[in-house]
């Protein structure tokens, strides 16, 4: 799509499904008595929330699970522990729900949203994982990335799947597992190797594992693997061939829309046994849905472990020429066409705050980082390039490492704390600039959500750096809300986007820029200089191997 065409599309409001017959909207009374459960499986924690038809959460439970860092740059998770965390959250949140006088019969369906790209492999015959889940920020595949960039067909791969060759997508993690875990190759050769991202693994286990053998994914998660043709939303023979995969040997999940009354199965056990799972989408797509980003030109930025900015580009994918990813925004299925997005992915956001807390020990909890940063009036000339996993969009510098510049005897804890928060804000500015160049459309306001948005200081800093207002909702669990929405559409809790227009709209906070564009430009120029100086730290001849 040409920039001018996209800009014109972004200027107008479109009906998501103009071919549908007019249907009466749900009454306020009906929406208040119907409930949707939402599994939100994130990078460091899992939660289960129950929303009513007004999008208001009425019960919730959250647990953290263990992160494993076997070597520098590696990040793994226990697939079984993730499943256990889901069951725990469902149990505890549902007890809270029924304790309020509600009945589980009033929960109409369940939606799932999860961290993307994180890769799990298991044996069809045993149902057990063959290795830990390799998490999306993991950088062990840097040597493989460099190798594959020289392979025939590498130049055309992004035009098929929308993603550049990097450590980020699932395909590279799968390649590493083939080369380094003997059992993976053996099970593959026997034709029993099941592949999945976290959504697929959860759906498999929640449905009863090998007893039901539900092996499925939705188009948003599938689009993060590098195996899928973004235009057809089917597995690409060219992409599979590039990664030397035989589709007769590897079992890939079936790809379906995000909202479906039957495809995702139902809970096989637990307190909500028998409840249908009717929605599934990746966490960043879920946040866009939860922010009601249904029109071209709308965008959201989620500040979690990483930071992810999605920009709705409409019903045709836009292939970026400025370092962004093309991806599926959401796909409600039925008569509605898939909707695509440009995405800017920042590997380190909230995890930089945790680094300051856990490693530097400036404060004893992440919630106090703003207080530490507020002890100084600015960053004191200190810039922290938080490239713990290299730099993602729009830079894609895999040999960058975390570096701090501008430190003097004047530098205090507050300056470093502030610089850690500012790093995400500067990278968001870089992504917005790239999106403007790709789309031909400049955002006039940025909707935000996620844990870091609790900080007024961080959000004001973000508005100052990007020079447009930042719009923060009161209820910031928009990722879980998005999963509830796609599940609710499948069972007719909602039928039209119009019914959602008032969800989470009250008492939003708008942060307006408080410094001049010239001043913010000087700050950004210094950040850009720091990024250039962070390159080249990786020893390309020393890729670690499993112990």
Secondary structure, DSSP 8 states (H G I E B T S, - for coil): --HHHHHHHHHS---TTTTS-------HHHHHH-EEEEEEE-SSEEEEEEEETTS-EEEEEEEE---B-SSTT--EE-HHHHHHHHHHHHHHHHHHHHHTT--GGGEEEEEEEE-SS-EEEEETTT--BSS-EE-TT--TTHHHHHHHTTSTTHHHHHHHHS--SSSSSHHHHHHHHHHH-HHHHHHHHTT-EEEEEHHHHHHHHHTTGGGT---EEEHHHHTTSS-EETTTTEE-HHHHHHTT--TTTEE--EEE-SB-SSTT-B--SSTTTT-BEEEEEEHHHHHHHHTT--STT-EEEEESSSEEEEEEEESS----SSS-EEEEEE---TTS--EEEEEEEES-SHHHHHHHHHTS-SSSSGGGHHHHHTTSSS-TT-EEE--TT-B-TTT-BTT---EEE---TT--HHHHHHHHHHHHHHHHHHHHHHHHHHHS---SEEEEESGGGG-HHHHHHHHHHHTSEEEE-SS--HHHHHHHHHHHHHTTS--SGGGGTTTT-TT-EEE---S-HHHHHHHHHHHHHHHHHT-----TT------
